[in-house]
Amino acid sequence: MQGLIGCLTDESTIDGLAAGWMLRAIERHRQRLPEQAWEASGAQSSEGVGARVCQEGGVLAAALGRLRFPHSLGSDGDPSRAVLDLWRAHGPSMMEQIRGSFALAVVDTRDQSGFLAIDRVGSRSLAFAVSAGGLVFADRADVVAAHPDVGCALDPQGLFNYFYFHDIPAPGTVYRGVQKLLPGEQLLWRRGQVERSFYWRLAYRDAP
């Protein structure tokens, strides 16, 4: 499996996020994941469950896919390190400098916030759900629904879309309360509040 998995709450700490990142809280997900050690200070990178993960100074960044950065960013081969540096320098506006096919997540315990984004054409996906306990996200909707705070109740509209169109277009999923990011969309979660916006839109003209 290669993917992003996380669970954020208002009381999240780096140690708690590491546990959530490894999906220990999602009891129905049975895949064995590699152990990681997380330090309270300094920086550490790991491939985790296929995503590159880097943590430093209360900020945790994860990147999945093929990310491209301007200038020398990411020159060491670790895109999560570049995402972390961009976040600390620019916050959500860092998306203007990231290209490629990707899904990424940033957790900033300094202000108890989380950030999700996918690429401009949606070649990677991220699903999420806001629950009473916080924000649950993964690159697969069924993994989000497996979290005990979310549940696997089916969404009637999602079922209709699947049987009628043979597809469930974003932002919908087959699970009630679970949504997907649209291409070029970003999500900022802070203390229980979610703000969704587009960092990029396709320019459209009727006439040449």
N, C-alpha and C positions, 0 to 999 in steps of 0.2 A: 504494500500500500504506500502511496505517496500522497501526502495531503497536509492541510492545515487543520488543526483542531484546537479549540480553546473555550474556556468558560471564565467570564469575568464577573466579579461582584464589587460592591462598594468597599468591601474590606480586603480586596485583593492585595497580596504582597508578592514579591518575586518568588518566594518559596511556594506559596499557594498557587501562583500562576504556573509554576513548573509542574505541579501536581495536576492541575487542570489541563495543561498542555499535553500531558501524557495520557489524558483521558481516563484517569483512574476513577473519576467521579461518574463516568458513563458505564454503569455496570453491565449493560446489555451488549456492549462492544467488546468482543472476546479476543481480539487480536493482541498478541504479545508485542509490546513496544520496547525499544532499547532504553536502558536506564541512562539517565544523564545526571551529572553533578552540577549544581548551580552555586556560584559564589556570591556573597553579599557585596563584594567590591571587585573591581577589575573588570575585565571583559572575557567572555567565553563564547565560542561559536560551536555549533554542532549541526549535523544534518538531520537530527531528530527523526521524524517519520517520512523522510523524503524532502521535506522543506529545510532550507538552511535557517538556523536560528542563532541570534546573537543577543547577548544581554550585557548591559553596562549601566551603572549609575541609576538604577531604578527604571530603566527603559528596556523593553524586550521587543525585538523585531524579528519577523519571520518572512521569508520570501520563497515562493514556489514558482517554477517556470524559468523562462529565459528573459531576464531583465537587462535592459541597456541603459547606461548612464552617460551623462556628458563628461568630457575631460577625463580625469584620472580616477573618478569614483568607480569603485568596484574593480580596480585594477588588480587587487590581490585575489580575485576569483571568488570572493564571498559576497553575494548580493545582499545578504542580511546586514552585513557590516555597513554597506553603502546606504541602505534604507535607514538604519539607525542614525548614521551621521546626518543624512538629509532631514530626518524628522527633528533632530535636536537643533538644527540650524533654521528650518523653515516651517515646521509643523505640517498641517494638511496641504499647504501650497507646494510641498515637495513634489506632488504628482505632476506638475508641469515639467519636471526634469526626468521623468521615468518613462521609458518606452519598452516595447517588447510584448511578449505573451506571459502574463503573470497573474498571480493572486498574492496579496501581501496583507500582513497584519502587524500592527504596532500596539503595544501595551505600555502606557506611561503611568507608573504608580505615583509619580510626583503629584499629579492632579487627578488620579483615579480615572483615567480616560483610556479608551480603546479606539482604534482606527482600522477600518477595513477598506480595501479597494481591489478592483480587478482591471484588466487591461481594456483598451479602447474598443475592441471588437468582441469581447466576451469569450475569448478562446479558453480562458480559465474561469471557474465559477466559485462563488462563495455563498453559502446559505447561512441564515442566522435566524434566531428567535429571541425576543425579549421576554423574559420570564420574571416571576416575582423575585427570583434569586439573582438576576443579572442578565448578562448577554451570553448566549451560547452560539458558537459559530464553527463551521467546518466547510470543507470543499464539497461535501455531499449532504443532501437534505436528510437522508435516512440516518446519518450519524448525529445530526442536530436533534432529530426527533427521538433518538434513543436516549437522550438525556432525561433523567427522571423529572426535571423541572419543566420539560416541554411536552413530552408524550407523543404518541403515534396516532392520534385521532386523524382520520382522513378528512380532507377538505372536499365538499361536494363539487365546487367549481373546478378544482384541480382534476377530479375524476372525470367530469364532463369534458374538459379540455383534452384529456388523454384519450378518451374513447372517440371523441369527435374529430380531433385534429391529429391524433397519434403523437402528440407532444404536449408538454406543459410549458408554455413560454414564461420566461422571467417577467415579473418578479414572483409569479406564483409557483407553488410546489403541490405535490399530492397530499402534504401534511398541513393540517390546520395550524396556523400561527407561525409557520416556517416560510420565510421568503428568501429570494435570491437577489443579489445585486444585479443591476442591468449593466450592459457594456458602458465603460467610462464613468461608472458611478462610484462614489465613496460614501462611507458611513462613519460618523463620529459618535461615540457613546461616552457620556460623562455623567456619572452619578445617577444612573437610571434613565437619562434622557437621550433619545436618539435623534440625530440630525443627518438626513440623507441629502446628497447633492451630486451634481455632475461636474467633474473636473474637465471634461471634454465632451463636445457635441459635434456630430458630423455637420459640416456646412452644406446647406442645400440651396440650390438656385433653380427656379423654373426655366430660366432662359440661359443659353450658353453665354 
